[in-house]
Amino acid sequence: MADDVARVLDATDIVALISEHVSLRRSGRRWVGLCPFHSEDTASFSVNQEDGLYYCFGCQAKGNALSFVRSIEHVDFLEALQILANRANIELSRDGGFDSKSAEKRGQLQSLMKRAEEYFYRMLRDEQEGKEARDYLSLRGITTQSWDKFRIGWAPTGQNLLSRALKAPADIMVEAGLGYQDSSGRLRDHLQGRIVFPIRDTSGSVIGFGGRILPSISEARSPDQASLPKYKNSPETPLYSKRRVLYALDLAKSEVVNRGEIVVCEGYTDVIAMFQSGVTNAVATCGTALSPEHFERIKNFAKRVVLAFDADSAGQSAAERLYQFERKHQLELMVVDLPGGKDPGELGVSDPDALATAVREARPFLMFRIERELARADLSSNEGRATAAEAGLRMVAEHPSPLVRSNYVPFIADRTGMDIKVVESRLREIGRGISVGGRGATTSEQSKSLGSARHRSNRPAHEALRLLVADPGLYSEFIIPELFDEDEQVMLARLLQEVENTREGAIIVEEIGGEVARLFFELASEQREVDPLDVVARQVEVASSRRIRLLSSRLRSPSFPVSGQSDLVREVGGAKKWVEELRDLTSRDRAAGQLIAWLKQSDTYSDELGQESRL
């Protein structure tokens, strides 16, 4: 098992891995970005590419590539190991204790999904079998280039053709969401007679499928037959959760990060139309409304979210949820006003330039809602203007920010011809009827670690430990546990005496957890150019002076035996002399060596002195 872990970690570029979920930028020898594990607007997440470690100075999330996959994918250790092994094309040994059934099953499902995608892709291009599907795609304006880019496929109408082609066990087909068992227990294909859109995770692995029924198949059903849904998606599986997945994020993520903006559509063909119109930062939900899990994923990539669907249909409860997401994740929520009531798929075919322009001219969510309301109101009568103002103010009152609310008062007053003081007064009245919770107010401030501040204030010890964390094999001979006095520092230094490099250290301290692990990952994520010899000398001076004070105090104790006084006086005197020599560059290194040897020596007072030092 240990060999497997080492091989996988060595083969994993942690920056590439984490960049699939959050945007990182280089800062010196480290990479930094917004933390994927908590909401923040200032980058506090640091990645050490050389040692394969990460640390968040805000929420103290920490670990290596395995820890990251476990946290972000919500899987256990063995499943995370298998995921990383698959990424690196490494076959895990079965004689090293790796026999996780869940990880093995996940691997089976991933392999099966890939084969299914290849089958659907091949069927679309089959001269006879895929002709009707190809004609439909062409009619919808979806180009052959998009067929290839999005790996669009075709699920034939024949009975169980996919199951027979894949020859997989029935239980695996069902678990992958590719099949189901009918009332008689027979295996049936989940998708038949549908154009297939593969759904991928951010790394590009297929995790599910969406299927669009061909109109001709739907129309051919007799009146006594139940109608078929236009779209049919994969069910929830160990690989696929529709509340977390965004279609085409694997293709759009780099452009999303570059622009700082993500365009969210309702359907697969809407995304494809966006791409064909030059809007390559578009994604889609997979048959579900935007969920908290979607926003958790989105906020790691961009702060500006453009909704390219009918946001006007959102009721009060939906609007409140969107405001909550906007506030919680520090997002800017915009809406595309599509001309003529068309959806992006239609507009992208008829006028791709108009679609791209509509995205560029997206308006704030609240402004969009108010303008839509005013546009359909009768502003020619006093009663109509009053009704329109009332409706607009009720929308404004839902917004959690008092500054935003106040800015809409003159706009509504001007558009409806109402007195601004009357409008302002009415907004206050409406606001008093809305609870703070109803406006989506949230107060989640991340607190900084007190322990972290304490360690940074103890600078020499902090710098010495950071050297030891950076290269235990090199510095463990000189940076020893006896140089430190805080429990977690001593324990960390002691653990690092037993390892050769930072990665080995990370594995050991992660098993221990607690403050020791937090300290290790914080130190591993910092960067600072220092003179190692100077760092060691300063911490040796600190530790030696502390030891000298304790021994001197012991000498003054009435209970100290007279017979041992002269030896201890000589020992303290010699140590003081070496400390003085530490301050002379010509003798610094020799003095440091002498003091390190002195600190390491075992004497009859060590246990008692150690206890006194922590009083």
C-alpha positions in Angstrom: 0.0 0.0 0.0 2.8 2.5 0.9 4.5 1.9 -2.4 1.2 2.5 -4.2 0.6 5.7 -2.4 4.1 6.9 -3.1 3.8 6.1 -6.8 0.5 7.8 -7.2 1.6 11.0 -5.3 4.8 11.2 -7.3 2.8 10.9 -10.6 0.3 13.6 -9.6 0.8 17.2 -10.4 -1.2 18.8 -7.5 -1.4 22.2 -9.2 -3.1 20.6 -12.3 -5.4 18.6 -10.0 -6.5 21.5 -7.9 -6.8 23.7 -11.0 -9.7 21.5 -12.2 -11.7 23.0 -9.3 -10.3 26.4 -8.6 -8.2 29.0 -10.4 -4.6 29.2 -9.2 -1.9 31.8 -10.0 1.8 31.5 -9.4 3.3 33.6 -6.5 7.0 32.9 -6.2 7.6 29.2 -5.7 3.9 28.7 -4.6 0.6 28.8 -6.3 -2.3 30.7 -4.7 -6.0 31.0 -5.2 -9.4 31.1 -3.5 -10.1 28.2 -1.2 -12.4 25.6 -2.6 -13.5 24.6 0.9 -14.9 27.9 2.2 -16.2 31.2 0.9 -13.7 34.0 0.7 -12.9 37.0 -1.5 -9.1 37.2 -0.7 -6.9 34.3 -1.8 -5.7 32.4 1.2 -5.2 29.0 -0.4 -1.6 28.1 -1.0 -0.3 25.1 -3.0 3.3 23.8 -2.7 3.8 22.1 -6.1 7.3 20.8 -5.3 6.1 18.8 -2.3 2.6 18.2 -3.5 0.9 19.9 -0.6 -1.8 22.5 0.0 -2.8 24.7 3.0 -5.5 27.3 3.5 -4.6 30.1 5.9 -8.3 30.9 6.3 -10.0 27.6 7.2 -6.9 25.5 7.8 -7.8 22.9 5.1 -4.6 21.0 4.4 -3.1 17.9 2.9 -1.8 16.3 -0.2 -3.4 15.2 -3.5 -5.2 12.3 -1.7 -6.6 14.6 0.9 -7.8 17.0 -1.7 -9.7 14.3 -3.7 -11.2 12.9 -0.6 -12.6 16.3 0.5 -13.7 17.5 -2.9 -15.2 14.3 -4.2 -16.5 13.0 -0.8 -14.8 9.6 -1.2 -12.8 7.5 1.2 -9.0 7.0 1.1 -8.9 4.0 -1.1 -11.4 5.5 -3.6 -9.3 8.7 -3.8 -6.2 6.6 -4.4 -7.9 4.8 -7.2 -9.1 8.1 -8.8 -5.6 9.5 -8.8 -4.2 6.2 -10.0 -6.6 6.2 -13.0 -5.6 9.8 -13.8 -1.9 8.8 -13.9 -2.6 5.4 -15.6 -1.1 3.5 -12.7 -2.3 0.0 -11.9 -2.5 -0.5 -8.1 -1.0 -3.6 -6.7 -3.4 -6.1 -5.2 -0.9 -7.5 -2.8 -0.4 -4.3 -0.9 -3.7 -4.3 0.9 -5.6 -2.5 -1.8 -8.8 -4.4 -2.1 -11.4 -1.8 -1.6 -14.7 -3.0 -3.2 -16.0 0.5 -3.6 -12.8 1.7 -5.4 -12.8 -1.3 -7.6 -16.5 -0.8 -8.4 -15.8 2.9 -9.2 -13.1 1.9 -11.7 -15.5 -0.6 -13.3 -18.1 2.1 -13.7 -15.7 4.6 -15.2 -14.5 2.1 -17.7 -18.0 1.1 -18.6 -19.1 4.8 -19.1 -16.1 5.4 -21.4 -17.0 2.4 -23.5 -20.7 3.5 -23.6 -19.6 6.9 -24.9 -17.5 5.3 -27.6 -20.5 3.2 -28.7 -22.9 6.2 -28.9 -20.3 8.2 -30.7 -19.8 5.5 -33.2 -23.6 5.0 -33.7 -24.1 8.6 -34.7 -21.5 8.3 -37.4 -22.9 5.0 -38.7 -24.0 5.6 -42.2 -27.4 4.0 -41.8 -28.1 3.9 -38.1 -27.3 7.5 -37.3 -28.7 9.2 -40.4 -31.9 10.5 -38.8 -30.1 11.8 -35.8 -27.4 13.5 -37.9 -30.2 15.2 -40.0 -31.9 16.5 -36.8 -28.6 17.9 -35.5 -28.0 19.6 -38.8 -31.5 21.0 -38.8 -30.9 22.4 -35.3 -27.7 24.1 -36.6 -25.3 21.9 -34.6 -22.2 21.6 -36.7 -20.1 18.5 -37.2 -17.3 20.3 -35.4 -19.5 20.4 -32.3 -20.4 16.7 -32.7 -16.7 16.0 -32.2 -16.0 18.7 -29.6 -18.9 17.5 -27.3 -18.7 13.9 -28.4 -22.4 13.8 -29.3 -23.7 10.3 -29.9 -26.8 8.3 -30.8 -28.7 5.6 -28.8 -30.4 3.5 -31.4 -34.0 2.4 -31.1 -33.3 -1.3 -31.2 -33.9 -3.2 -28.0 -31.0 -3.5 -25.6 -28.4 -2.8 -28.3 -26.1 -1.0 -25.8 -26.3 -3.8 -23.3 -25.5 -6.4 -25.9 -22.6 -4.3 -27.3 -21.0 -3.7 -23.9 -21.6 -7.3 -22.6 -21.4 -6.0 -19.0 -23.1 -7.7 -16.0 -26.7 -6.5 -15.4 -26.0 -5.1 -11.9 -23.1 -3.0 -13.3 -25.2 -1.7 -16.1 -27.9 -0.6 -13.6 -25.4 0.9 -11.2 -23.8 2.9 -13.9 -27.2 4.3 -14.9 -26.9 2.7 -18.4 -29.7 0.2 -17.9 -32.7 -0.8 -15.7 -34.6 -3.9 -14.9 -38.2 -4.1 -16.0 -41.0 -5.7 -14.0 -40.0 -9.1 -15.2 -36.4 -8.6 -14.2 -35.0 -8.2 -17.7 -32.3 -5.7 -18.4 -33.3 -2.7 -20.6 -31.2 0.1 -22.0 -31.8 3.4 -20.2 -31.5 5.4 -23.4 -33.1 4.4 -26.7 -34.0 6.5 -29.7 -32.2 9.5 -28.3 -29.4 11.9 -29.3 -26.8 11.5 -26.5 -24.8 14.2 -24.8 -22.0 12.8 -22.6 -21.7 14.5 -19.2 -18.2 14.8 -17.8 -16.5 15.8 -14.6 -14.0 18.6 -14.6 -11.2 16.2 -15.4 -13.0 15.1 -18.6 -14.1 11.6 -17.4 -17.6 10.6 -18.5 -19.9 10.3 -15.5 -23.4 10.3 -17.1 -25.5 11.0 -20.2 -28.3 13.2 -21.3 -30.6 12.0 -24.0 -32.9 14.0 -26.3 -35.7 12.1 -28.0 -36.1 12.6 -31.7 -39.4 14.3 -32.6 -40.2 11.6 -35.2 -40.1 8.9 -32.5 -42.2 10.9 -30.1 -44.8 11.7 -32.8 -45.0 8.1 -33.9 -46.4 6.9 -30.6 -50.1 6.0 -30.6 -52.5 8.1 -28.5 -52.9 5.3 -25.9 -49.2 5.2 -25.2 -47.7 7.4 -22.6 -45.8 10.4 -24.0 -42.0 10.2 -23.8 -40.1 13.0 -22.0 -38.1 15.3 -24.3 -35.0 14.9 -22.2 -33.9 11.9 -20.1 -30.8 12.1 -18.0 -28.7 9.5 -16.2 -30.1 8.6 -12.7 -28.0 9.3 -9.6 -25.1 7.0 -9.5 -21.8 6.7 -7.5 -20.3 8.8 -10.3 -23.0 11.2 -11.1 -25.0 13.7 -9.0 -27.1 16.2 -11.0 -27.0 18.7 -8.1 -23.2 19.0 -8.3 -22.5 18.6 -12.0 -22.4 21.3 -14.7 -22.5 20.2 -18.3 -19.4 21.2 -20.3 -17.5 22.7 -17.4 -14.6 20.5 -18.4 -14.5 22.4 -21.8 -15.4 25.8 -20.4 -13.3 26.1 -17.2 -10.2 27.7 -18.7 -12.2 30.4 -20.4 -14.3 30.8 -17.3 -11.2 31.5 -15.3 -9.7 33.8 -17.9 -12.9 35.9 -18.1 -13.8 35.7 -14.4 -17.4 34.9 -15.7 -19.5 31.8 -16.2 -22.6 31.7 -18.3 -25.2 29.2 -17.0 -27.8 27.7 -19.5 -30.7 25.3 -19.1 -29.9 22.7 -21.7 -27.1 20.9 -23.6 -28.0 22.4 -27.0 -28.0 25.9 -25.4 -24.4 25.4 -24.4 -23.4 24.1 -27.8 -25.1 27.2 -29.4 -23.1 29.4 -27.1 -19.8 27.8 -28.0 -20.7 28.1 -31.7 -21.4 31.8 -31.2 -18.0 32.3 -29.6 -19.3 32.2 -25.9 -17.0 29.5 -24.7 -17.4 30.0 -21.0 -20.9 28.5 -21.0 -22.2 25.5 -19.0 -25.6 24.0 -18.2 -27.4 22.4 -15.3 -28.4 18.8 -16.0 -32.2 18.8 -15.8 -32.3 20.6 -12.4 -32.5 24.1 -10.9 -29.3 25.8 -9.7 -28.5 24.3 -6.4 -26.3 25.3 -3.4 -23.9 22.6 -4.6 -23.7 24.2 -8.1 -22.8 27.5 -6.5 -20.2 25.9 -4.3 -18.6 24.7 -7.6 -19.1 27.9 -9.5 -17.6 30.2 -7.0 -14.3 28.5 -7.3 -14.0 29.5 -10.9 -15.6 32.9 -11.3 -17.3 35.7 -9.4 -19.6 36.8 -12.2 -22.5 34.4 -13.0 -24.6 35.1 -16.1 -27.9 33.3 -16.2 -29.0 32.5 -19.8 -32.4 31.2 -19.1 -35.9 32.5 -18.2 -35.0 34.1 -14.9 -38.3 36.1 -15.1 -40.1 32.9 -14.1 -38.4 32.9 -10.8 -40.9 33.5 -8.0 -40.1 35.2 -4.7 -38.7 32.0 -3.0 -36.4 31.4 -6.0 -35.3 35.0 -6.0 -34.5 34.8 -2.3 -32.4 31.7 -2.8 -30.4 33.4 -5.6 -29.8 36.4 -3.4 -28.6 34.1 -0.6 -26.1 32.4 -3.0 -25.0 35.8 -4.4 -24.3 37.1 -0.9 -22.8 34.0 0.6 -20.4 33.4 -2.2 -19.6 37.1 -3.0 -21.0 36.7 -6.5 -22.3 39.1 -9.1 -25.5 37.7 -10.5 -26.5 38.8 -14.0 -29.2 37.8 -16.5 -29.2 37.6 -20.3 -32.2 39.3 -21.9 -32.8 37.2 -25.0 -34.5 39.0 -27.8 -37.8 37.8 -29.1 -38.3 35.3 -26.2 -36.0 32.8 -27.9 -33.8 30.4 -26.1 -30.0 30.4 -26.6 -30.2 27.3 -28.9 -32.7 29.0 -31.2 -30.9 32.4 -31.2 -27.5 30.8 -31.7 -28.7 29.3 -35.0 -30.6 32.3 -36.4 -28.3 35.1 -35.2 -25.1 34.0 -33.3 -23.9 37.6 -33.1 -27.1 38.6 -31.4 -26.6 35.8 -28.8 -23.0 36.9 -28.1 -24.2 40.5 -27.8 -27.0 39.6 -25.4 -24.5 37.8 -23.1 -22.1 40.8 -23.2 -25.0 43.1 -22.3 -26.3 41.0 -19.4 -27.9 43.0 -16.6 -28.1 42.6 -12.8 -30.7 40.0 -11.8 -32.8 42.5 -9.9 -32.7 45.1 -12.7 -33.8 42.5 -15.1 -36.8 41.5 -13.0 -37.9 45.1 -12.5 -37.6 46.1 -16.1 -39.5 43.0 -17.2 -42.3 43.9 -14.7 -42.4 47.6 -15.8 -42.3 46.6 -19.5 -45.6 44.6 -19.2 -47.3 47.2 -16.9 -49.9 49.8 -18.0 -48.1 53.0 -17.3 -50.7 55.2 -19.0 -52.9 55.4 -16.0 -52.4 56.4 -12.4 -53.6 53.1 -11.1 -51.3 51.2 -13.6 -48.2 53.2 -12.5 -49.0 52.6 -8.8 -49.5 48.9 -9.4 -46.2 48.7 -11.3 -44.3 50.7 -8.6 -45.7 48.4 -6.0 -44.6 45.2 -7.8 -41.1 46.6 -8.5 -40.7 47.7 -4.9 -41.7 44.3 -3.6 -38.9 42.8 -5.8 -36.4 45.5 -4.5 -37.4 44.7 -0.9 -36.3 41.1 -1.3 -32.7 42.1 -1.8 -30.5 41.7 1.3 -28.3 44.8 0.7 -29.8 48.2 1.9 -27.4 50.0 -0.4 -28.8 48.1 -3.4 -32.4 48.7 -2.3 -31.9 52.4 -1.9 -30.3 52.7 -5.4 -33.5 51.4 -7.1 -35.8 53.9 -5.5 -35.1 56.8 -7.9 -35.2 54.4 -10.9 -38.7 53.1 -10.0 -39.9 56.6 -9.2 -38.6 57.9 -12.5 -40.0 55.1 -14.6 -43.5 55.2 -13.0 -43.7 59.0 -12.5 -44.2 58.6 -8.8 -42.9 61.0 -6.1 -39.6 59.7 -4.9 -40.4 60.3 -1.2 -43.6 58.3 -1.6 -41.7 55.5 -3.2 -39.0 55.6 -0.5 -41.7 55.5 2.2 -43.5 52.6 0.6 -40.3 50.6 0.3 -39.7 51.0 4.1 -43.2 49.8 4.8 -42.7 46.7 2.6 -39.3 46.1 4.2 -40.7 46.0 7.7 -42.9 43.1 6.6 -39.9 41.1 5.4 -37.7 39.3 8.0 -34.0 39.6 7.9 -33.9 35.9 7.1 -36.3 36.5 4.2 -33.7 38.7 2.6 -31.2 36.0 2.7 -28.9 37.6 5.2 -26.0 35.4 6.2 -23.1 36.1 8.6 -20.4 33.5 8.3 -17.1 35.1 9.0 -14.1 32.8 8.9 -11.9 33.2 12.0 -8.1 33.1 11.8 -6.2 30.4 13.8 -4.9 31.7 17.1 -2.4 28.9 17.1 -1.1 30.1 13.7 -0.6 33.6 15.0 1.2 32.2 18.1 3.6 30.2 15.9 4.4 33.2 13.7 5.1 35.4 16.7 7.7 32.8 17.8 9.7 33.6 14.6 13.0 31.7 15.2 11.2 28.5 16.1 8.8 29.0 13.2 11.6 29.5 10.7 13.6 26.5 12.0 10.6 24.2 11.8 9.9 25.5 8.3 13.4 24.4 7.2 12.9 21.0 8.8 9.5 20.5 7.0 11.0 21.6 3.7 13.8 19.0 3.9 13.8 16.6 6.8 16.6 14.5 5.5 18.9 17.4 5.3 18.1 19.3 8.5 17.0 16.7 11.0 20.6 16.3 12.3 20.7 20.0 13.3 17.1 20.9 13.9 16.2 18.6 16.7 13.2 18.3 19.1 15.3 19.8 21.9 15.4 23.2 20.2 11.6 23.7 20.8 9.4 24.1 23.9 5.8 24.1 22.6 4.3 20.6 22.6 3.2 20.5 19.0 6.6 21.9 17.8 8.5 19.2 19.8 6.2 16.5 18.4 6.5 17.7 14.9 10.3 17.9 15.1 10.4 14.4 16.6 8.2 12.9 13.8 10.4 14.5 11.1 13.5 12.9 12.5 12.1 9.6 11.1 11.4 10.6 7.5 13.5 11.5 4.4 11.3 14.0 2.7 8.3 16.3 3.0 5.9 13.9 1.3 6.7 11.1 3.7 6.2 13.6 6.5 2.8 14.6 5.1 1.5 11.1 5.2 2.6 10.6 8.8 1.3 13.8 10.2 -2.0 13.5 8.4 -2.6 10.3 10.3 -2.0 12.1 13.5 -4.1 15.1 12.7 -4.8 18.0 15.1 -2.5 20.9 15.7 0.6 19.0 14.6 -0.8 18.4 11.2 -2.1 22.0 10.9 1.3 23.3 11.8 3.1 21.0 9.3 0.9 22.0 6.3 1.0 25.7 7.1 4.8 25.6 7.2 5.0 23.5 4.0 2.8 26.1 2.2 4.9 29.2 3.2 7.8 30.5 1.2 10.6 32.6 2.5 14.2 33.1 1.4 16.4 32.7 4.4 20.0 31.7 5.3 19.6 28.2 6.8 22.7 28.5 8.9 21.5 31.7 10.4 18.0 30.3 11.1 19.5 27.3 12.9 21.9 29.5 14.9 19.1 31.8 16.0 16.9 28.9 17.2 19.9 27.2 18.9 20.5 30.4 20.8 16.9 30.6 21.8 16.8 27.0 23.0 20.2 27.1 24.7 19.3 30.3 26.6 16.1 28.8 27.7 18.0 25.7 28.9 20.6 27.8 30.7 17.9 29.8 32.5 16.2 26.6 33.7 19.5 25.1 34.9 20.4 28.3 36.7 17.0 28.3 38.4 17.7 24.7 39.4 21.0 25.7 40.9 19.4 28.3 43.1 16.8 25.8 44.4 17.4 24.9 48.1 16.6 21.3 47.2 19.4 20.9 44.7 22.1 18.6 46.0 25.4 20.3 46.9 27.4 17.5 45.4 26.2 18.2 41.9 26.5 22.0 42.0 30.1 22.3 40.7 29.5 20.1 37.7 26.3 21.9 36.8 28.1 25.3 37.2 30.7 24.2 34.7 28.1 23.0 32.3 26.2 26.2 32.4 29.3 28.3 32.1 30.5 26.3 29.1 27.0 26.7 27.4 27.1 30.5 28.0 30.5 30.7 26.3 29.2 28.8 23.3 26.1 31.1 23.1 28.5 34.1 23.0 30.4 32.5 20.2 27.2 32.0 18.2 27.1 35.7 17.7 30.5 35.7 16.0 30.3 34.6 12.3 33.8 33.1 12.4 32.8 30.7 15.3 29.0 30.5 14.7 28.9 27.1 13.1 31.2 25.4 15.5 29.4 26.9 18.5 26.0 25.8 17.1 27.3 22.2 16.7 28.5 22.2 20.3 25.2 23.5 21.7 23.1 21.1 19.6 25.2 18.2 21.0 24.7 19.7 24.5 21.0 20.0 24.1 20.7 16.4 22.8 22.6 14.9 25.7 20.6 13.0 28.3 21.0 14.2 31.9 19.4 13.5 35.2 17.5 16.7 35.2 15.9 16.4 31.7 12.5 15.1 32.8 12.1 17.6 35.6 13.3 20.5 33.6 11.0 19.6 30.7 8.1 19.7 33.2 9.2 23.0 34.6 9.6 24.5 31.1 5.8 24.0 30.5 4.6 25.4 33.8 
